[in-house]
Each structure stands twice: as structure tokens, then as C-alpha cells.
Amino acid sequence: MSRLLVISSDCHAGALPDTYKEYMPKKYHEAADAWWLVYAREMMQRMGTFFDQEAVEEFASQAGQEGTGKFQQDAMSKAQSASDDELRAFLDDPDSMIAPRRGEYDAQVRLQELEDDGIAGEVIFPQMAPFGAGLMQYRRPIPPEHNLAGNQAYNRFLADLCSNNPGRHAGVAIINVDDIEVTVQEVREAHAMDLFGGVLLPTSTGEHPYYHHYERYAPLWAVCEELSVPIHTHSGWSPDYGDVPAATPMYISEVDMWAQRPFTALLWSGVFEKHPDLKLIFTETGCSWILETLRKLEFKADNPLFAHFTKDLSLTPSEYFQRNCFIGASFLPPHEVGDRHRIGVDKLMWGSDYPHMEGTWPNTMDKLRETFSQVPEAEIRPILGTTAMDVFGFDQDKLLPIAERIGPELSQITG
């Protein structure tokens, strides 16, 4: 190929709140409306505390959302007194800047924005779904029945979104872990809906045991291995740090760590040993962290004091990582691409994080030049696309012609 195949291993999609009602039984609509109102009030109260205001204005201008700053100021001033009807209007108004971007739920807008960015295929993670389903599951106490309804509504919406451009969107289904028998059924249903991106492992398990409890979660690992369904972790969840000034810096500083934890749990509980074909993918967690994590785990495994830790393990921590794991290298920065040989070039899959502000969209070519200008073509191609094509089972015959039409020339990246 003269052009590069680019598959983003990290994109996001989510519907407007009212849209989800089409995908859930009517008996949950009132509870979902109440949840969205609580979410909206929290969002409006916290506007202006997450990203630097100048950075927000610059991104909004590039993304065609001028006026974000004024909107945020108005939202903060109205947050305390807004009526329920006003909040509902904000949530379902695509121009309110609380609602998802159009590309998050409009398949044609989405495809155009991705192609403008040179992206032929993508892996889709949740944005916000009813009852906090997805990245923020178990942040607040939610009845398991509502939790499941939110998951199912999102998965059905996502399957419909992906079906608009078959083979180009690898949707990642969301699950919960309240009842593992139900979880297994949800995995099978996601597989039947052709959500071939895999399933998202909740970062928190709430009141349930964590993932080192092998017996509880064994059916989940088994069904994912059986169906060749990748398991993902993705940053986004954290404990609630409250409303003090340091809450957001604490969240930003620690959010990756919570999504990195499952590796240690699956290692020591023997999941990788008992399920050698299971794939675990860490997305938007950074990349170089795995080197220090493996160093520490190798030290524990080699220490005679802890010899009993490894009595049922046939491989080293590093060997399990190389066999079972991949990293969704979202907006891969220059300082981390320098560690690609130590991590494994074949372990890294670049992602744009579309349409999030911290990602590369709509300036992906500029960001790719910053990161890959000194990287050989033989390493650029797998990181940008061919590894993801193999890991997720994208149809090569479908994607390669698309890449020849919209993909970047190598010279656009390496100069």
C-alpha cells in the first residue's frame, strides 16, 4: 500500500438521553430521566473545573463549537436554579455542549469526521449511557436492574450505529458484574449483535469482589476465550474525590491507575494461565507504565520469600503480558513511543480518542507527525493499524481499499 491503514483503537460514541428510551423497556424511562437530571446538575456545577479555559476555547474553535466559554459561564450561574425542564433541554440539545457531539450518535457525521482525520476503522467505547453505564459504572449506588437496563440500551444503540457502516466500527459492549450468569449471557448477546470490539470490564466492581476472585469470574473469562472476545479496561472511573479544589487534579493524576489494576489481578489469580487465548487490552491508560509494573511483578515473582505466589504459574509476568495483552495507545505521545521496543511494537495500537478534547481529533496528522516522524515505516504500520486489524478481526479486504482512498501518505507523517 502506498498509503497507511489507520485504525483508531480508542473512539467514543453515545446517544442523546431520549434516544436511549428507544432501546429500553418503558418501565425504566422515569428512573432514567431522574438519573440524567442528577448527572446534568453535576456537570453544570463542575463546568470550567476540568480543562484550562484557554485550551477549551481553542479546541471548541477547531471543532466548530465557538461560544463554549460563554456557555460554561452561563451554565455555572444557572446550575443552582435551573428547572428540570431546562436541564432536559440542555441534555437533548446537540448545541448545548452538555449533549454529545453529533458525531457521537449520527453515523454519517461520524464517518465524515473520521475520514477527514484519515481513519479507516475504529474501536468504539462508551460515552455516557443511562444510569452511568460504561466507564462510570459503580460510581454511585444503582439498582442492579437499572444498571443492566442501561448497559443493554447502550449496546443496542451501539449495534445500530455500527450497522450503518459494516466492518468499520468495532463496537465495545458494556457489561456489569452483579450476576455473572447474566454477564455471560450479555457477552453472548453482544457477540451475536456483531459488536466485535469486545467487552468493557468495569474498572470498579462496586460491592462485589475484585477480579482476583477467580472462582466468581471464571465463567466470564471462559466465555470471552470461547468466543474470542477481547476484554478491555479503559480509564474513566475513579473514586469520588468530592468538590474540593484538588478533586480534579487528583482524578487526572490517578485515573489511569484504576484501569491498570486488572492486569495484576488476572496475573496472580491464574486467569492468563488457565485461559491462554484470552486477550486483555488496556486503553487510554498510557503505555510506559507497564514497564515499571512488570519490573515490580518480576521482582515479586523471583523473590524466594514469595515462591508460593507462582507455584501454579508456568510463565513470568512479562511472558503473560506478551502473550495475552495489548495496549490501546491513545494519542500516543513522543516520549512513550520511545519505549516501543521495550514494550513490544506489536503490543501497541494507536488511538485518536475521538471526539474528546484530550485526543488528536481534529488535528490527527499534526499529532502523528509529532510522534512518528523518526519512527521507521515497518513500525508505524503495525502501531497505526495492522495490529488492530488482526486483534479485532477487521476485514482486510474491506479496509485496505478505504485506506488507499483516505489514509495518509507516509511522507505526511515522516516528512
N, C-alpha and C positions, 0 to 999 in steps of 0.2 A: 504493500500500500504506500502511496505517496503521502497520504495524509495520516494523521494519528486518530486511532479509535479512542474516544474519551467516554468513559462511563463514570458518572459520579456515584460513589458508594455511600453518599450521605446527602439526601434531599428530604424535604418535608412537605406534607400535604395535610389539609384539614378543611372541613366544610364550615359553612355558616351554621350557627346553632339550630335554626329552624329546619335546615336541610336534614339534620340527623333524625328528626322525627319521622321522616320517610322510612327510616331503617330500624326503628324500634317500636315495640308494641305501644299502643296508646296509653296503657296504664302507667307508663313511666314518664309521660310527657310533662306532667305537672312537677314531678320531682326534678326532672332535668331543667326545667325553666328556673326553678328555685336555685339550683346549683349554679347555673350560668349567671344569675344575678349576684350571688356572693362573689363569684370569680370576677365579674366586671367591676364591682366596687373595689375589690382588692387591687385590680390592675390600674384603675383610675387613681387610686390613692398613692400608688407607687410609681406613677409615671414621672420621668425625669430623674429617677434614682439609679437606673441601671447602666445606661451608656452615657458618656460625656455628651453634653448638649451640642457642641460644635460638630462632633462626629455624627450625631443623629441627623443634623441638618444637611451635612454633606451627602450622607447615604440617601436621605429622602430625596434630595435633588436628583441624584443619579438614577434613582428608582422611580422617578416621576411622582413623588409624593410631597411636593412643596407644601409648606404650611404646617409641617409636623410640630415644630416648636410651639406655634400659637395654639395648635390643637392640644398639646400636652399641658400647656399653662391653663387653658380653659378647662380641660378635664380635671386637673387637680383642684381647681377652685370650685368646680361643680360636684366633686365626688361626694362630699358630705351631704348635699341636699338634693341630689338627683333623684327623681322619682323612678319607680320600677319601669314605667313605660319609656322614659328617657334612656335608661340603661339598655333596655331591649332594642331600642332603635340603634344605639351605638353598636351593639353586638352584631346586628344583621345588616348594617350599612357598610358596604365594601370600602367606602371612602372615609370611614371613621377613624382608621388607624388602630382600632382595637380589633376589628374584624380581620380575618385572614386576608392576605393579598389575593387578588383574583386568580393568579396562577396557582394558588394552593388548592383550588377546587374547580377551576374552569380548565378542562383538559386542553382546549385549543390555545388559550393564552399561555398555559404552562409549556406546551410543546414549542411554541414560538420563542418563548424566553429561553428555554433550554437550548434550542438550536442556534439562537443568536449568540449563545455562550459557547458554541462548538461542541455541545454534549449530545451524544447519540443515544445513550441509555442511562438509566438512573436506578438507584435503590431508594425507596421512599419510606421514611419513618413518620410517626405521627406528629402533628402539631398539637392543638388542644382538642380533646374529644369530650363527650358528655361525662360528667362525674369525675373529670380529671384522668380519664382512662389514657393509658400510654405512659409517657415519660414521667408523669407526676403521680402515678398510682400509689396509693397508700400514704400520700402526704397528709391527708386528713381522713378520719374515720368515715367510711362509706359502707352502707349495707352491701354485703356480697352480691345480692341480687341486682342492685343498681350498678355495681362495678362490672358485672358480667354484661348487663344490657348496654352499657357504654362501650365496652370492648366490641361487642357484636355489631353495634351500629357503626362504629368506625370501620371495622373490617369489611362490612358490606358496602359502605360508601367507597372505600379504597378499591375494592374489587371492581366496582363500576367505573371509577376513574381510570384505572389501569386498562380496562377493556376498550377504551376509546382508541388506544394506540398499542395494539397487542404486541408483546415481545419487547417493548421499550421501557416499561416501568416494572421493576421488580418490587412489588409491594411487601412490606414487612408487617405481618399481622401482630396485633397486641393480644396478650393473654393475661389472666391473673392466676394466682396460686392459692385461692381459697379452698378449692376442692380439686385435687389432682386428677381424679377421674374426669371431671368436667374439662379441665385443662387439656387433657389428652384428646378429648372429643373436639375441642376448639382447634387444636393443631390439625387434626384430620380435616375439619371443615375448611380451614384456611388453605390447606393443600388442595382440596377439591375445588376451591374458588380460583385456583391458579395464582395465589399470592406467593410467587416463587422466590421472593426475597428472604423468606424465613419467618421467624417469630422473635418478638422482642421480650427478653427476660426482664421482668420488673426489677429495677435496681434495689428497691426495698421489698421485703416480703411482709411488711406490716407486723401483725401479731403472730405470724406463722414462723416456724423455724427457718433459718437461713439455708443456703444451698449446700452447705457441708453435711446436711442431714440426708445421706444417700438414700436410705430406705423410703423416705417420704417422696422424693423427687425422681426415683428410678424410673417410674413409668413415663415421665416426661422426657428424660434422656433417651429412653428406649424408642419412643415413637418418633422423635426427631432423627435419630440414627436410622431407623427403619425407612422413613420417607425421604431421607437425605435433605432434611430441612435445617438450614443453618440457624443457630441460636445467636442472638445479638445482645450486647449490652450497649447502652448509649447514655452519654452524660445528660443531665437534666434534673434528676432527682437529688434532693438533699434534705436533711432535717430542716425544720422551720427555725430560722435564726432570729425571728421576731422583727420588730420595726425599729431597732436601734440603728444609729448611723453606720455602724460597721457591719450590718447584716449583709448587704450586697457584696462588699469586698470579701467577707467570709465565704459566701456562696460561690463567688467566682474562683476563689482560691482552692476550694475543696471539692467542687462539683465533679471534677474528673475522677477523683479518688474513689467515690462511691461506685462508679461504673467499672472501675478496675478490679474491685474486690472479688467478683465471682471467679476469677482465674485461680486464686489461692484456694477457694472453697472447692472448686471442681478438681483441682490437683490433689489435695490431701484426702478428699473423700473417695478417691479412686474412680471418678467419673471418666476421666480420659483413659484409664487403664481398662475399664470394663466396656467402654464404648469407643473403640479406636477410630471409628469413622465419623464421630460427631465433630461438627465444625462450630467453634466459638469465635465470634467476631466482635472486637472492641471498636466502637465508632465514636468519634469526637471525644476521645479521651487523651489525646496526644499520642505520641509514639515512643519517644526515648525512655519513658518511664519503665517500659518493660525490661530494659537492660538492668537497671538497678534492682527491680523486683526479682528478676531471675538470679542476679548475683546473691541477694539475700536468701532466696529459697535454696539455691545450690549450697550455700553455707550451712543452712539448717540440715539439708539432706545429707551432707558429708560429715556432719559432726557426730562422733560416736555416741555422745550423750543422747542423741535423738535417733539412733539407728532404727528404733521400732517404728518411727514415722513412715519409713519406706519399705517395710517388710512385705507389703503387698503390691509394691510398685516396681515395674520392670524397667522403666525409663527414668531419666533425670528430668527435673523441671524444664530445662531448656529443650530437651528432646520432645517432651509433651507439647510445648509451645510450638515447636517447628512442625510437628505432625498434625496438631488439632486446631491451631489458632491462626487468625488473620487480624490485621488492624485496618479499620476504615479510617484512613489518614486524612481527616477533614482539613481543608485549607492548609495542607502540609507546608510548614514554614521552612525557610532555607536552613536554619540551624538544626532541624530534625532530619532533613533529607541527607545531611552529612553522616547520620548514623545508619543509613540504609543497609550497609554491608554487615554491620554488627547485628542488626535486627533480622535481616534477610530481605533482599529486594523482592522476593516472591511472596513476602508476608504483607506487603503494603498495597493498599488500594486507595487512591486519591479520591477526595470528595469535595464538592463545592459548598455544601450546606445550604443550597438554595431553599428558600429565598431569604435566609437570615442575614442580619446585618454583619455579623462577625465572619461570614463566609466570603467567598470570592465573587459571587454574582453581584452586579452585572459587569465586573471587571476581571473576568477569569483569565483572559490572555495576559494581562499585565501581571497577575499574580503567578501564573505559570512561568513566565519569564524570570521573575524574581527567584523562584525556587529551582527551576530546572535548567537554567542557562548553561551550567557547567556539567550537566549530567549526560552520560552517553545515551544515544538513541536506544541501544539494547536494554537499557534500564528504564528509560522514560516510558516505553511502550507498555511493559507489564504494569507499572505503577499507575499509569493513567487509564488503562482499560483492559488489557488482555487477561490479567489475573482475575479481575472481577467477572469477566465474561465466563471464565472457567468455573470460578467458585459458585456463581449463581445460576449457571446454566443458560446464559443468554444465547439466543440463536445467532450463530456466527453469520450464516447466510443472510439473515435479515439486517444485522447491524453494520456489517462491513460496507455495503453499498451506501448506507446512510452516512457513515463516517467519511467515505470518499466525497460525499456531497457537501457536508457541513463541517467536518473535522478540521483542525488547524494543520497547516504545514509545519513540519519540524523546524524550518527556518524561522517561523514566527515565535518559537519558544527559545531556541538556542542561538538565534541571531547568526 
